[in-house]
Amino acid sequence: MTTVRPAAGIRMPAEWDPHAGTIMCWPSRDAIWGTLRSRAVDDYATIARAIARFEPVTMVAPTSRAEEARAACGGSVSVIEIPIDDSWARDSGPLYALDDAGAPVVVDVTFNAWGRKFEPYADDALLARRWAEHHGVPRLDVDMVLEGGALTVDGLGTVVTTEQCLLHPNRNPGLSRAAIESGLRDALGLTTVVWLPFGLVLDDDTDGHVDNVAAFAAPGLVVAQGCDDPAEADHDRLAVNVRCLSDAPDARGEPLLVEEIPVLPFTELDGERLAVPYLNLYVCNGAVIVPVCGHPADEEMLGRIGACFAGRQVVPVPGAVLALGGGGPHCITQQIPASPGTTATPGTTATPGTRATPDGLERDA
């Protein structure tokens, strides 16, 4: 497979743009799940089946786990065998951009396991290349450490990220802020960077990924995670993020609008206190997949999120075990943009004003 640098005009589409499908990776690093691996398997499969109601899902699994993945996910999810070390497709999997003709290109950035925190990671570092070769997709090789969970974009050239992550010395110690901004422009067509100071306090694994604290919901609209408990360390940090977002100019020169989700749920699992942010959500064709952990505010917060993603079903999925492993639904998914001239497979059509459970039952939002 020849590495192809696309012509000028490369653009990273927004997550709400039409998808050809979703990539996921099967739980493969047993050490992070401990005695709860069977629950992790169940939750990954539940989320895969929930997304498969709306668009095709491809689960990447090592050969030793492929049959387990097929049995757990069922016939609605395709399983392909590619060597992997871990199961966070957002970060180790291929980033996609569109060239100037609108055709998808795999942007193969450098993956170093979030600052070499987890060994081994050699297969994960090769996943984007192997995916591109397997599917015959042109690949742009980018010599910069970057994870998909560090970015949320509007499809028009604006990216929101965190200083805590992208400027961390375990990522690109030789690059200045200006050099990182230049790299984002050249690799993904991101021309306007909105820097937030903070990720979540408990997000040690990723050093503060933005997908726990903010997500674009539409051009000019960012949904931001808040924390309404003044006793929590995240209370002040997330309030600062909201202030940084409010009225910040996007790539069009327009001020951003911010919708705050004020409750940050916490839970305990396997003796560990965990944050389960609603903002680690995934937008697929016709739906938004949102993690929950049984907090009393779930209904209200899901309603607020649904209002931001108009016309999509809000599908709550289990979030606690994923949080124990270090992520959420956004962390375990990666969208494949639809090619020009094709119609994305929608799966189940969204019903405005309803909320769906993972088993497909609808109820009023």
Secondary structure, 3 states (H helix, E strand, C coil): CCECCCCCCCECCCCCCCEEEEEEECCCCHHHCHHHHHHHHHHHHHHHHHHHCCCCEEEEECHHHHHHHHHHHCCCEEEEECCCCCCCHHHHCCEEEECCCCCEEEEEEECCHHHHCCCCCHHHHCHHHHHHHHHCCCEEEEEEECCHHHCEECCCCEEEEEHHHHCCCCCCCCCCHHHHHHHHHHHHCCCEEEEECCCCCCCCCCCCCHHHCEEEEECCEEEEECCCCCCCCHHHHHHHHHHHHCCCECCCCCECEEEEECCCCEEEECCEEEECCCCCCEEECCEEEEEECCCCCHHHHHHHHHHHCCCCEEEEEECHHHHHHCCCCCCCCEEEECCCCCCCCCCCCCCCCEEECCCCCEEEC
